[in-house]
Amino acid sequence: GARVAKTKQPADEFAPCRLVEHDDGTFSITFDAFEGTAEAFEEHGYDAGGYAWHGVVEAMVRARAPKIKKLVKYDPEASMFAAYGKDRDALKQVAALIREAITDPEMLAEFIAKADPDLMD
Protein backbone atom coordinates (compact mmCIF):
# COMPACT_ATOMS: atom_id res chain seq x y z
CA GLY A 1 0.00 0.00 0.00
CA ALA A 2 1.02 3.59 -0.60
CA ARG A 3 2.27 5.34 2.48
CA VAL A 4 0.72 8.66 3.18
CA ALA A 5 3.16 11.08 4.73
CA LYS A 6 1.66 12.86 7.69
CA THR A 7 2.25 16.53 7.22
CA LYS A 8 1.56 18.90 10.05
CA GLN A 9 -0.60 21.80 9.11
CA PRO A 10 1.52 24.95 9.46
CA ALA A 11 -1.07 26.45 11.80
CA ASP A 12 -0.28 23.75 14.39
CA GLU A 13 3.19 25.17 14.92
CA PHE A 14 1.54 28.31 16.25
CA ALA A 15 -1.22 26.76 18.37
CA PRO A 16 -2.72 28.00 20.63
CA CYS A 17 -1.89 31.24 18.83
CA ARG A 18 -3.20 32.25 15.44
CA LEU A 19 -0.71 33.39 12.81
CA VAL A 20 -1.67 36.19 10.46
CA GLU A 21 0.38 37.15 7.43
CA HIS A 22 0.04 40.81 6.50
CA ASP A 23 0.29 42.47 3.09
CA ASP A 24 3.41 44.39 4.11
CA GLY A 25 5.39 41.19 4.70
CA THR A 26 5.06 41.19 8.48
CA PHE A 27 3.45 38.50 10.59
CA SER A 28 1.51 38.62 13.79
CA ILE A 29 0.30 36.07 16.28
CA THR A 30 -2.70 36.49 18.54
CA PHE A 31 -3.70 34.52 21.61
CA ASP A 32 -6.90 34.88 23.62
CA ALA A 33 -7.53 31.44 25.16
CA PHE A 34 -7.07 32.70 28.71
CA GLU A 35 -9.59 30.48 30.53
CA GLY A 36 -7.23 27.65 31.40
CA THR A 37 -4.63 29.88 33.01
CA ALA A 38 -6.85 32.43 34.79
CA GLU A 39 -6.30 30.87 38.23
CA ALA A 40 -2.51 30.96 37.94
CA PHE A 41 -2.62 34.69 37.20
CA GLU A 42 -5.22 35.38 39.88
CA GLU A 43 -3.00 33.70 42.50
CA HIS A 44 -0.46 36.43 41.75
CA GLY A 45 -3.09 39.18 41.75
CA TYR A 46 -3.39 39.63 37.97
CA ASP A 47 -6.15 39.21 35.43
CA ALA A 48 -5.27 36.60 32.82
CA GLY A 49 -5.55 38.89 29.84
CA GLY A 50 -3.42 40.20 27.03
CA TYR A 51 -1.42 42.51 29.27
CA ALA A 52 -0.57 39.81 31.79
CA TRP A 53 0.48 37.49 28.99
CA HIS A 54 2.64 40.29 27.56
CA GLY A 55 4.53 40.38 30.86
CA VAL A 56 4.91 36.59 30.92
CA VAL A 57 5.96 36.30 27.28
CA GLU A 58 8.47 39.12 27.61
CA ALA A 59 9.99 37.40 30.66
CA MET A 60 10.08 34.02 28.88
CA VAL A 61 11.73 35.50 25.80
CA ARG A 62 14.29 37.28 27.98
CA ALA A 63 15.14 34.04 29.80
CA ARG A 64 14.63 31.34 27.19
CA ALA A 65 14.99 32.94 23.75
CA PRO A 66 17.04 36.15 24.11
CA LYS A 67 18.15 35.99 20.47
CA ILE A 68 14.63 36.81 19.28
CA LYS A 69 14.08 39.69 21.72
CA LYS A 70 14.75 42.38 19.10
CA LEU A 71 12.74 40.57 16.41
CA VAL A 72 9.41 40.62 18.21
CA LYS A 73 7.20 43.56 19.13
CA TYR A 74 4.12 43.37 21.31
CA ASP A 75 0.68 44.92 20.94
CA PRO A 76 -1.47 43.52 23.75
CA GLU A 77 -5.02 44.49 24.62
CA ALA A 78 -7.05 43.44 27.64
CA SER A 79 -8.87 40.78 25.63
CA MET A 80 -6.00 39.56 23.45
CA PHE A 81 -2.25 39.09 23.48
CA ALA A 82 -0.58 40.00 20.20
CA ALA A 83 2.99 39.95 18.97
CA TYR A 84 4.28 40.89 15.55
CA GLY A 85 7.39 41.23 13.43
CA LYS A 86 9.02 40.32 10.15
CA ASP A 87 10.57 37.08 11.40
CA ARG A 88 8.05 34.23 11.22
CA ASP A 89 10.36 31.85 13.08
CA ALA A 90 10.77 34.27 15.97
CA LEU A 91 7.00 34.42 16.33
CA LYS A 92 6.87 30.62 16.12
CA GLN A 93 9.22 30.53 19.11
CA VAL A 94 6.95 32.92 21.01
CA ALA A 95 3.98 30.65 20.23
CA ALA A 96 5.97 27.63 21.43
CA LEU A 97 6.77 29.39 24.71
CA ILE A 98 3.08 30.22 25.23
CA ARG A 99 2.15 26.61 24.42
CA GLU A 100 4.72 25.37 26.95
CA ALA A 101 3.53 27.81 29.63
CA ILE A 102 -0.11 26.78 29.33
CA THR A 103 0.78 23.09 29.61
CA ASP A 104 3.31 23.54 32.43
CA PRO A 105 1.75 25.27 35.47
CA GLU A 106 5.10 25.48 37.29
CA MET A 107 6.75 27.24 34.38
CA LEU A 108 3.81 29.62 34.05
CA ALA A 109 3.93 30.45 37.77
CA GLU A 110 7.69 31.01 37.55
CA PHE A 111 7.35 33.49 34.71
CA ILE A 112 4.34 35.27 36.21
CA ALA A 113 6.61 35.86 39.21
CA LYS A 114 9.50 37.01 36.97
CA ALA A 115 7.38 39.28 34.80
CA ASP A 116 7.84 43.04 34.82
CA PRO A 117 4.87 44.26 36.92
CA ASP A 118 4.57 47.37 34.72
CA LEU A 119 3.67 45.16 31.75
CA MET A 120 1.13 43.08 33.60
CA ASP A 121 -1.88 45.39 33.57
N, C-alpha and C positions, 0 to 999 in steps of 0.2 A: 504494500500500500504506500501511497505517496505520504510523505511526512509534511505536515503543515507546521511551518515555523511559527512559534508564538511571538508575535511582536507586541511590545507594550505600546499602548496609545501614548503619544507624547504628553497628553494632559496628565497622565498618571504621575509623571515625574514631578509635577507641581502640586499634586493633591496634598493637603486640603485646600490649597490656594488655587485660584484661577489665573491663568496666564492670558494677557491680552497683548496682541501685537498692534502697534500704532503705525499710522501712515508715515510718520517721520522717522521710522526705523528704530524707535525705542520700544521697550517692552515694559509692561507693568504686571504685578501680581496683586491680587486682592484676597483677603481672608476675612470671613465674618462668622465662622462657625464657632462662636464663643461659649455655647452652652456647656460643653463638656469640661471646660476649665474654669468656669465662673467661681467655684468654691475655692480653688487654689488662690485666685486673686483676692477674693473676699477675705481669706484668712490673713492676708497682708494689708487689708484695708483699701483695696483698689476695686474698681469696677472692671470686669473682664471685657474691655472694649478695644477699639482701635488704638487708643492712646497707650493703654497699658501694654498691649502687644508691641507697640513701637518701642517702649522701654525695654521689654524682654528681648526683642529681636536685636536691638542695638547692642545690648549686653552680650548676647550670644555671638554676634558677628565679631565684636571686639575680642572675645575670649577664644572662639573656635575657628573663625574664618577671617582673621585680620587682613588678609590679602584683598578681600573684596570690599573692605570698608569704604574705599573711595569710589567704588563702582556703583554703589547703591544709594539712592536717595529715598526718603520716606515722605509719605503724604497721608498720615492717618486722619480719620474722623472718628467720632464717638462710636458710630455703628459699623466701621470697617477699617481694617488695617490695610494699607497699600504701600507698596514699594515699587520703584521704577528705576530704569536706567537703560543704557545701550547694550549691556552685556547680559545676554540671556542666561549664560551659565552661572553668573553671579546671583541672579534672581533664583535660579534653580537651587543653588546652595541655601539661600534664605528660606525657600519653601521646604527644603529638607530639614533645616533646623527647626522650623515651626512644626513639621510633622513629628520630629523626634520629641519636641517639648510636649506635644499633646498626648504622646503615648508613654512618656516617662515622667510621672508626677514629681519625682525627686529632682530631676533636671529642671523642670519648670519652676519648682519652688526655689531652687538655687538661683536661677536667673531672675526671678521676681525680686529676690533679696538683693541681687547685684545690680539691678536696673537703676538708672539715674532717676531719682524721684521726680525731677522736673519734667521728664518725658511721660510720666505715667498718667497724668490726667490733664 
